[in-house]
Amino acid sequence: MVNSEEHMSEATRGRRKVVIGIVTSDKMNKTRRVEVPRLVQHPRYGKYVRRRTICYVHDENNESHVGDTVKIMETRPLSKLKRWRLVEIVARATTQRVASNETLAQEPASSS
């Protein structure tokens, strides 16, 4: 009987949305900014246009970094902007992040 009650409560609450996106910022503690891209057909011209949705995601262990592809799930409001939580990291970023100061210091100055 307990199992049927749990099943009914989940059905009335509804299923939570799960989407896949790319981490674009990891500067905050336990929070990530994730972009979820989608293609939308233009109503008049029919051409497909890229759109994106920005989600602020709760990452309890600071596991994800910029460029990672992550799976996120809708959850209760955790702060003013956070409404999602990290489920798993689908793919890690292929390149290592380099500090912008190091990159600028390594580039040779043009002597024109």
Secondary structure, DSSP 8 states (H G I E B T S, - for coil): -HHHHHHHHHHHH----EEEEEEEE--STTEEEEEEEEEEE-TTT--EEEEEEEEEEE-TT----TT-EEEEEE-S--SSSEEEEEEEEEE--SS----HHHHHHHS-----
